[in-house]
């Protein structure tokens, strides 16, 4: 059984982080916090661009 990575209905902005969390069985809040921390503290991780790209690429749930 394969699961596809989709946007979540549990949205803060676009549903990307919650969709990733649902796909892997993680807590959406922890994924959101990790994404924000990685984006803020890493100059090599273009968080906003990655989020926007995933928002456009990932299908609706």
PyMOL commands that set and color helices and strands:
alter all, ss='L'
color gray80, all
select helices_A, chain A and resi 16-24+28-41+47-57
alter helices_A, ss='H'
color red, helices_A
deselect
rebuild
show_as cartoon
